[in-house]
Amino acid sequence: QVQLVESGGGLVQPGGSLRLSCAASGSSFSMYVMGWYRQAPGKQRELVARISNTGSTIYSDSVKGRFTISRDNYKKTVYLQMNSLKPEDTAVYYCNRAAVPDSLMVSWGQGTQVTISS
């Protein structure tokens, strides 16, 4: 059973950068398509970036050109480099499997809070 632990969030001024990490346990991690999701107050959780087991990436229009997802299968870790941050990026960020039915998702971790404010 894969478990996920997100870290790296914080309070940053607009235009700043953060790098999020998602550490996974379990032997199947390298086979999974992984994604970074976010949930802002009062909004539904949304997928912002995903990466295949071979490194192919897809981004939502809202973060394209500013965020970069990557993975290290040896370390069982997924990263999200976030640049040119905007106040509307404020949310709790989570990682999980992507491109699978909800029934195959891993139990959600605690997420990491990202707050963009001056």
Contacts in CASP RR format, 6 or more apart in sequence:
PFRMAT RR
TARGET T0000
AUTHOR 0000-0000-0000
METHOD contacts of the structure
MODEL  1
QVQLVESGGGLVQPGGSLRLSCAASGSSFSMYVMGWYRQAPGKQRELVAR
ISNTGSTIYSDSVKGRFTISRDNYKKTVYLQMNSLKPEDTAVYYCNRAAV
PDSLMVSWGQGTQVTISS
1 26 0 8 1.000
1 106 0 8 1.000
2 24 0 8 1.000
2 25 0 8 1.000
2 26 0 8 1.000
2 28 0 8 1.000
2 29 0 8 1.000
2 32 0 8 1.000
2 106 0 8 1.000
3 24 0 8 1.000
3 25 0 8 1.000
3 26 0 8 1.000
3 106 0 8 1.000
3 107 0 8 1.000
3 109 0 8 1.000
4 22 0 8 1.000
4 23 0 8 1.000
4 24 0 8 1.000
4 94 0 8 1.000
4 95 0 8 1.000
4 96 0 8 1.000
4 106 0 8 1.000
4 107 0 8 1.000
4 108 0 8 1.000
4 109 0 8 1.000
5 22 0 8 1.000
5 23 0 8 1.000
5 24 0 8 1.000
5 109 0 8 1.000
5 110 0 8 1.000
6 20 0 8 1.000
6 21 0 8 1.000
6 22 0 8 1.000
6 93 0 8 1.000
6 94 0 8 1.000
6 95 0 8 1.000
6 109 0 8 1.000
6 110 0 8 1.000
6 111 0 8 1.000
6 112 0 8 1.000
7 20 0 8 1.000
7 21 0 8 1.000
7 22 0 8 1.000
7 23 0 8 1.000
7 112 0 8 1.000
8 18 0 8 1.000
8 19 0 8 1.000
8 20 0 8 1.000
8 21 0 8 1.000
8 112 0 8 1.000
9 18 0 8 1.000
9 20 0 8 1.000
9 93 0 8 1.000
9 112 0 8 1.000
9 113 0 8 1.000
9 114 0 8 1.000
10 18 0 8 1.000
10 112 0 8 1.000
10 113 0 8 1.000
10 114 0 8 1.000
10 115 0 8 1.000
11 115 0 8 1.000
11 116 0 8 1.000
11 117 0 8 1.000
12 18 0 8 1.000
12 85 0 8 1.000
12 114 0 8 1.000
12 115 0 8 1.000
12 116 0 8 1.000
13 116 0 8 1.000
13 117 0 8 1.000
13 118 0 8 1.000
14 85 0 8 1.000
14 86 0 8 1.000
14 87 0 8 1.000
14 116 0 8 1.000
14 117 0 8 1.000
14 118 0 8 1.000
15 83 0 8 1.000
15 84 0 8 1.000
15 85 0 8 1.000
15 86 0 8 1.000
15 116 0 8 1.000
16 83 0 8 1.000
16 84 0 8 1.000
16 85 0 8 1.000
16 116 0 8 1.000
17 81 0 8 1.000
17 82 0 8 1.000
17 83 0 8 1.000
17 84 0 8 1.000
17 85 0 8 1.000
18 82 0 8 1.000
18 85 0 8 1.000
18 114 0 8 1.000
19 79 0 8 1.000
19 80 0 8 1.000
19 81 0 8 1.000
19 82 0 8 1.000
20 36 0 8 1.000
20 79 0 8 1.000
20 80 0 8 1.000
20 82 0 8 1.000
20 93 0 8 1.000
20 95 0 8 1.000
20 112 0 8 1.000
20 114 0 8 1.000
21 77 0 8 1.000
21 78 0 8 1.000
21 79 0 8 1.000
22 34 0 8 1.000
22 36 0 8 1.000
22 77 0 8 1.000
22 78 0 8 1.000
22 79 0 8 1.000
22 80 0 8 1.000
22 95 0 8 1.000
23 75 0 8 1.000
23 76 0 8 1.000
23 77 0 8 1.000
24 34 0 8 1.000
24 76 0 8 1.000
24 77 0 8 1.000
24 78 0 8 1.000
24 95 0 8 1.000
25 76 0 8 1.000
26 76 0 8 1.000
29 73 0 8 1.000
29 76 0 8 1.000
30 53 0 8 1.000
30 73 0 8 1.000
30 76 0 8 1.000
31 53 0 8 1.000
32 53 0 8 1.000
32 97 0 8 1.000
33 50 0 8 1.000
33 51 0 8 1.000
33 52 0 8 1.000
33 53 0 8 1.000
33 97 0 8 1.000
33 98 0 8 1.000
33 99 0 8 1.000
33 100 0 8 1.000
34 50 0 8 1.000
34 51 0 8 1.000
34 69 0 8 1.000
34 71 0 8 1.000
34 78 0 8 1.000
34 95 0 8 1.000
34 96 0 8 1.000
34 97 0 8 1.000
34 98 0 8 1.000
35 47 0 8 1.000
35 49 0 8 1.000
35 50 0 8 1.000
35 51 0 8 1.000
35 69 0 8 1.000
35 78 0 8 1.000
35 95 0 8 1.000
35 96 0 8 1.000
35 97 0 8 1.000
35 98 0 8 1.000
36 47 0 8 1.000
36 48 0 8 1.000
36 49 0 8 1.000
36 50 0 8 1.000
36 67 0 8 1.000
36 69 0 8 1.000
36 78 0 8 1.000
36 80 0 8 1.000
36 93 0 8 1.000
36 94 0 8 1.000
36 95 0 8 1.000
37 45 0 8 1.000
37 46 0 8 1.000
37 47 0 8 1.000
37 48 0 8 1.000
37 93 0 8 1.000
37 94 0 8 1.000
37 95 0 8 1.000
37 96 0 8 1.000
38 45 0 8 1.000
38 46 0 8 1.000
38 48 0 8 1.000
38 89 0 8 1.000
38 91 0 8 1.000
38 92 0 8 1.000
38 93 0 8 1.000
38 94 0 8 1.000
38 114 0 8 1.000
39 45 0 8 1.000
39 46 0 8 1.000
39 91 0 8 1.000
39 92 0 8 1.000
39 94 0 8 1.000
40 88 0 8 1.000
40 90 0 8 1.000
40 91 0 8 1.000
41 91 0 8 1.000
43 91 0 8 1.000
45 94 0 8 1.000
46 60 0 8 1.000
47 60 0 8 1.000
47 98 0 8 1.000
48 59 0 8 1.000
48 60 0 8 1.000
48 62 0 8 1.000
48 63 0 8 1.000
48 67 0 8 1.000
48 80 0 8 1.000
49 57 0 8 1.000
49 58 0 8 1.000
49 59 0 8 1.000
49 60 0 8 1.000
49 63 0 8 1.000
49 67 0 8 1.000
49 68 0 8 1.000
49 69 0 8 1.000
49 80 0 8 1.000
50 57 0 8 1.000
50 58 0 8 1.000
50 69 0 8 1.000
50 98 0 8 1.000
50 99 0 8 1.000
51 57 0 8 1.000
51 69 0 8 1.000
51 70 0 8 1.000
51 71 0 8 1.000
51 78 0 8 1.000
53 73 0 8 1.000
55 70 0 8 1.000
55 71 0 8 1.000
57 68 0 8 1.000
57 69 0 8 1.000
59 65 0 8 1.000
59 67 0 8 1.000
59 69 0 8 1.000
62 88 0 8 1.000
63 82 0 8 1.000
63 89 0 8 1.000
66 82 0 8 1.000
66 83 0 8 1.000
66 84 0 8 1.000
66 85 0 8 1.000
67 80 0 8 1.000
67 81 0 8 1.000
67 82 0 8 1.000
67 83 0 8 1.000
68 80 0 8 1.000
68 81 0 8 1.000
68 83 0 8 1.000
69 78 0 8 1.000
69 79 0 8 1.000
69 80 0 8 1.000
69 81 0 8 1.000
70 78 0 8 1.000
70 79 0 8 1.000
70 81 0 8 1.000
71 77 0 8 1.000
71 78 0 8 1.000
71 79 0 8 1.000
72 79 0 8 1.000
78 95 0 8 1.000
80 93 0 8 1.000
80 95 0 8 1.000
82 89 0 8 1.000
82 114 0 8 1.000
85 114 0 8 1.000
85 116 0 8 1.000
86 116 0 8 1.000
87 116 0 8 1.000
87 117 0 8 1.000
88 116 0 8 1.000
89 114 0 8 1.000
89 116 0 8 1.000
90 114 0 8 1.000
90 115 0 8 1.000
90 116 0 8 1.000
90 117 0 8 1.000
91 114 0 8 1.000
92 111 0 8 1.000
92 112 0 8 1.000
92 113 0 8 1.000
92 114 0 8 1.000
93 111 0 8 1.000
93 112 0 8 1.000
93 113 0 8 1.000
93 114 0 8 1.000
94 108 0 8 1.000
94 109 0 8 1.000
94 111 0 8 1.000
94 112 0 8 1.000
96 105 0 8 1.000
96 106 0 8 1.000
96 108 0 8 1.000
97 104 0 8 1.000
97 105 0 8 1.000
97 106 0 8 1.000
END
